[in-house]
Amino acid sequence: MEERQQKLLKEIVESYIKTVKPVGSKSLCEKLKCSSATIRNEMATLEEMGLLEKNHISSGRIPSEKGYRYYVENLMKPKELTGEDVLKLQTIFSNRDLQLSDAINQCVEIISEITNYTSIVLGKKSHQNTLQQVSIIPLKEDKIVALVCTDQGMVQNRQFTLPAHVRMEEIVKTSEIINKMLIGTPIDEVSTRLEYDIKPIISKRIEQYESVYHIFMEAFQNFATNMQENIHFSGKHKLIEKPEYDNVEEIRKITSKFEDEDLIKKIEEKKGSKGINIYIGEENEFDPNVTVIKTTYHYHGEEGTIAIIGPKRMEYDRVVGLLSYINENLNDEK
């Protein structure tokens, strides 16, 4: 593409991102120091190349998906974060009182606030989490809370009603055996070891060992399942406030997609290169009318994906700059 055509495409993309209005030749003459006829000819060429589209209700042009893709790969420069934005994120990163998963969720909320788009974290706790302790907390005569902690500071609890024939002492004794034998076991291996290492031992020491075994097995399986996936949205309403969603049917469609967990997971499953990945319109499996920009994190035993969902006329330079900063500061795997 010639330099003038590149400048023209860049101006049209960035103008449309800001104004949501088709761009005509007159508004570009002064910026590009060309006649209106020259601009129209170049616009027609870009349209033939599939980089621009003509809007039916005016003579102006808007970027096509191919045009956005060319802009992202060849013309855009990521925008640096403002000092205020950096401070907001660093305040979260440096807060030692927050569990890591809570810090990441708060980070996603700040991203949504900064960009004014919908943001989402699809988190996984990696195999690096190992069992640190199992605690049994009696509540009433027949109720307990099983508290499971990992070395990475993950804590989950599950309440159980004890069967009439199971004594509290048996539950406590079993938790002591588990703590003695399974501390340091990767959390996704605990259930297997519970069956093959712990069950044979408690079968000789605990009268109602089958019932006790099933209580702990359920607690660990519940913990492992909850650790595998954590979906947290922020700013769902921000997307439907955009001019692209000016009718009830479009709002209904995108809202229903936000509630579809399997569809959300496809954002994470979509393969891409390391770093920042951009999926424009038909390139993403979430919705053909949006752009999804995502990065992955792997930090202190937790891993997952942070994604920003916005209209195709997204402020790509700002979003990419922001996610690049996140990628640099929320990864201990370089």
N, C-alpha and C positions, 0 to 999 in steps of 0.2 A: 504494500500500500504506500502511496506517495505521502510525503510529510504533510502536505496540506490536507489530504484526506484524513490522516490520523488526527490532526488538530481539530478538524471539523467533527469527526466522530466523538472525540473527547468532549468537545463543547456541548454537543447534542445530548450525550449520555448524562453529563453532570448537570446540565440545565433541566433535563427531564426529571432527574432524581430530586432536584430541589422544588420544582414548580408543578410537576405532574401535568404539564401542558405540552402538547406537540410543539416542536420547534420549527419556526418558519425561517426563510432565508433572510428577511430584513433584519432580524435581531442579531444575525451573525456577521453582517457586512463589516461593521466597525471593528469587531473583535479580530476578524481574520484579514481585514484590510483588502477585501475583494468585492467585486460588484455582485449585485443580487443575482444576475444571470449566471455568473461563475459558481456561486454557492448552489444554485438550483441544479446546475449540471453535475456538480460533485455529489450532491445529495442523491441525484438519480443514479449515479455510478455506485454509490454505497448501497442504494436500495437493490440494484441489480446483483451486487455481491452478497446480498442477504443480510447485511449488517443494520439496515434501517427498514422500518415499515411505515407505510402511509396510513395516517389516521383517517377513517372515513368521514369524520365530521369537519375536517379542516385540511388545508393544504400542507400543514406541518408534518414533520416526521418524528417517529419515536424509535428508540433502539429495539432491535429484535433480540431474541435470546443469543443468537450468534454474535450480535453487536456487543452485548454485555460481556460475553465470553472473551471477545477480542480486547475489549477495554480492560478487563481484569488481568489478562495475561500480558498485555503489551503497553498499556497506557497509564494504568493506575499506579500510584505510589502510596503505600500504607501511610496513614496519618499518625503522627506521634500523639501519645496521650497528653492531656493537659496535666499540670501539676496537681490540680484538684482531683482529677480522676485517679492519678497514681496514688495520692494520699488515701483516697477511699479504699482502694484495693489493698494497699500496704497495711492499713489498719486491721483489715480482716486477716491477712497472712500472718501478722505478728501477734495476734491475740492468742496467747497460750492457754487461756481458759476455755476456748472453744474446742470441741471435738472436731477432728478433721472434716468429717462428713458435714457437720453444721457450718464450718467455715466455707466449704465449697458451695453449699446451698446459698449462703449469704453472698458469696462472690457472684453467683448467678443472678441474684436479685439486683446487685449493683450494676452488672452488665446490662440488664434490662432497663434500669434507670438511666444509664449513660447513653445507650443506643436508641431508646424508645421503641425497641422491638421486643418480640417474645423470645425468652431464653429458656434453656432446658439443660439439666444435667442428667445424664444416664450413667450412674455410678456402679462400679463393682469393687468389692473388697477382694484384693488378690489373695493368692495362696500363702502370701507371706504372713498373714495373720495367724498366730498360733494361740492355743488355749492357755490362758494365764490362771484362771480360777473359776470354779463353780461354787456358788453359795446358795444355801437353802434358807429362806426367811419364812418362819411360821407366821401365819396371819390369824387364823382361828383354829379350832380343833381339827377341821377337815380340809383346810386350805393352806397352800404354800405358794411362795414365789421362788422360781428357780432363776438365779441370776448368773449369766454367762459373760465372762470378760476375756478379751484377747490382749496380747502384748502390745497391740497398736492402739489401745484405748477404746476399742469398740465394746459397748455394753448393751445387752438386751435382756429383757426379763419376760417370763411367761408364768401366768398364774395357773395352778392346778387344783382340782378338788380331789383329795385322796379317796380311793376306794375304802369302804368300811373296814376291810380286813387288813389294810396296810397301816403300820405304825410309823409315826414320825421318826422314831429312832432308826428305823430301817432306811429311810430316805437319807438321813444325815450320815449314817455309816457308809452308804453307797457313795455319797458325794466326797467323803474323805478318801475312799479308795480311788475314785476318779482323779482327785487332785494329786494323789500320790503317784499315780501311774501315767496320767495323760498330759500333765503340764508340759508345754513345749511342742505338742502335736499340732501340725497344721489343721486349721479349723475344718477344712473339707475332708479330713481323714478321721475326724473324731468318731463319727457314727460307725465306721467300719471297725475301729479299735474297740469301741464300746461293745460291739457284738462278739468279736473274736477274743478280746483280752479281758474285758471286764465281766461279761456275762458268766463265763465259766467260774470265775472267782466268787461272785455274789451268789451263784447257785448253791454254793457250799456254806455260805455264811448268813444269807438272808432268807427268811422263811418264805416270804411272798416275792421271791426274786423276779418272777415274770412281770408282775404288775409294776414293780419298782423299775425294772429295766425299761419298760415301755414308756414310763414317765420321762426318764432321762433321754431316751432315744427321740421322743417327740420334741423335747426341749432343744436338743442339738440340731435336729432336722429343721425345725422352725427357724433357729438362729442362722443356719447355713443358707436357707432359702432367702431370708431377709437380707443377708449380706450380699447375695449374688446380684441383686438389682435394686437400684434406688432411683426412681424417676421423680424429679422435682422441677416443676414449672415456675416461671416468674413472668408476669406481664402478659398473660394470655389475651387480655383485653386490648393490649397495645396494637396487635396486628389488625383486629377487626375495626379499630378506629381509623385505619388508613383509608384514603379515598377509594382505593380499589374495592373496598367492601361497602358499597353504597346501596346494597339491596339485601333484603331479608334472606333470600335463598343462598346467596354467597356466604353470609354470616353463618347460616345454619350448617352449610357444608363444612366450613373450616372448623367450626366449634365441635362438630361431631368427630372430626379427625383428631382433635386434641384429646378426646375421650377414648380413642382407640389405641390401647396399649401396644398391640401387635404392630400397628402402623408406626407408632413412636419408636419402637425398638429398631425398625428398619433404618432409622437415621444413624444409629450406632453400627448396624450391620453393614452399611454401605462402605465398601472398601475404598481406601484412598491412600495417598502418600503420607509420609510423616510430616507433621507440621499442620498447616492450615489447608483445609479442603473446601472448595466452593462448588455447590450444585445448584445450577440455575434452571428454574422452570422444569422442563421435562427431564432434566438430568437427575432430579431427586425423585424418590418414590413416595414422598409425603404428600405433595400437592403440586400440580403443574403451574400454578399461579404464584408460587413463592420461590424465594431463594433460601437455601439452607447453607450456612457456613459453620464449619465445626473444627474443633481440635480435640486431641486426647490429652489426658493427664495421667501421670503415674507418680504418686507422691506418698512417701511414708507408708507403703503397703496398700494404698488405695489406688484404684485406676478407674477410668471411665471416659466419657465424652461430654464436652460442653458444646452446645450448638445454639446458634442464633437463627431465628426464623423471621423473615421479613418479606416485603414485596420484592418483586424482581428489580425494581428501581431502588434497591437498598444502597445506603451509603457505604459502598464496598471498602473505600479507603479507610474509613473510620473503624468499621467492624474488623477488618483484617489487622489493623494496627492494635486494636484492643486484644484480639485473640492471640496475636503474636506475643504480647506482653504476658498474658495468662500462661501461654505455652512455656515461656522462659522461666516464669516464677513458680509454676506448679508442676515441675517435672524434676525428679531426681534421676531420670534416665535420659541422658543427653545423646 
